Every structure is written in C-alpha cells, then in structure tokens.
Amino acid sequence: MLTLLAAAAALTTQAADPVSATFASNEYHEFSAQEMALIDDRLDALHAAVDAWLPHVADSVNVRVEPVNRPVLDMIGGVTGRADRPDEVLIEISVTYPGGIKAAVDAGLATTFAHELHHSAH
C-alpha cells in the first residue's frame, strides 16, 4: 500500500512539473537563482504548449542547461540544444549573446526547446 501511495505521489509531481531541469556551471557562467527560475518556468510552459500541439510528447523530460561561450549562436537566438533520448534534452545558452542570458532565453529558448521536444513524441 505504501508503495502505491509513493508511486501516486511521484506521478502527481511529474504531472505538476513535467520538466526536471538541472543547471551546470563552468568558467563561463554560473546561473543565478533568478536565471534558473526564469528558465525552469519557461521550460514548464513550453512543455505544456508543445504537449497541446503534439499530444504524444514525453510526459516528463530531464533537461540539462549549460552555459557556453559560443558567439556563433548569437545569430540564431543564443540557444541551441539536442535530444539524446526521448526523455533527455540538453540546452546550451551562449554567454556572449547581446543582452546576456535572459536575452538569449527570450530570443531562442522557445524554438530550440520545442524543436527538441518533437524528438520525444511517440
């Protein structure tokens, strides 16, 4: 019985927060609490929006967010990514984007994450 309750609680948590984001730090940038909250909120909202368009998108996704020093990303919104598995996405945000991390999130996170989520549709 206890196992069933724990499983139900886990499913409720996944439904409430389908995106589990982890944030990497490196010599280029350490994400602030504000940046992490902004990105996490956007990822959750984007997952819900993509799920409405692609109903077979993964119910939960693990997202690793990394800062990168890659000026070439500046011309495409400052964000890139890849989906290594249907439930695993890497998002890279360029620290060189004009206006910084928030500006890159505003400019490029939605299209990049939506594109990577389509790989999780089954």
N, C-alpha and C positions, 0 to 999 in steps of 0.2 A: 504494500500500500504506500509506504514511504517513497519507494522508487517511482511509482506512478505520479505522486504529487511533485516530486523533483522534476520529472520529465515534463509535466504540465507547466511548471514554473519556467523551465528552460524554453519551452515553446512560446509562452506568453512574452518572455523577454525578447526572443528573436523577432516575434511579430511586432513588438513595440519599437525595437531598434534593429532593423534588418542589416545594418551596416556596422561592422566592427572595425573601427579604424585604429591603426597604430601609427605612431609618428616617429620617424628616425631623425636623429640629429647628426651633424657632421661638421667638418671645418668650415663649411659654407654658411650654415644657418642652424639655429635651434628654434623650433617653433614655440611661440609664446602660447600661454593659455588661451588668449583671445583668438589667435590664429587657429589653434586646434578646435576650439568651439565652433568657429565660423565654418571651417572645412567639414567637421563632423555633421553639423546641421545641414549644410548644403548636400552632402552625400546622402543623408537620410531622405531629404526632399526629392533629390534627383532619382533615387531608387524608387520612391513611390510613383513619380511621374513616369518613369520608364516602365514600371510594372503595369501601369494603366494602358500603355501602348503595346507592350509585349507581355501578355499575361503569363508566359512561361519562363520569365526571368527567375533566376535563383532566389529562393526565399530569404536566404542570408548570404552575405558576401563579406569576406575578410579583405580589408583594403589597407595596404601599407603605403604611407605617404612619405616621400623623401624629397628633401631639398637638393637641387642640382645646380651646378654652375655651368649652364649650357646656353650661351647667348643665342644660338641658332633657334631656340624655342621662342624667342621674343617675337618673331614674325608670325607665329601660329598661336598666339594667345598665352604663351608662357607655361603651358601644361602639356604633358604627354603621358602615355600610360601603356599598359599591356595587361592582358588577361592570361595568366599562365595555366589556370584551371577555371572551370565554370564558377567556382566559389571563391576565387582569389584574384585580386586586381592590384597592380602596382600603379601608383600615381606619382609622377615626378613633377615638381614645381620649380621653375627656374628662379633663382635668387637675383638674376640680372634683369628680370622683366621690369620695364619702366613703371615706377609706382610701387614696386615691391610685391610681396607675397599676396596681399589682399587684392591688388590689381590683377595679378595673374589668376587668382581664384575667380574673380569676377569675369575675366575675359575668356578663360579657357577650360575651367573645370567641368562645366555642364556638358559641352560637346564631347570632351575626352571621356568622361565617366559614362555617359550614355552609350558611346561607341563601344567601350569595353564591356558594359553590361550586356550588350546584344550577344556577346560570346557565351553568356551564361544561360541564354534561353534554351530550353529543351522541349 
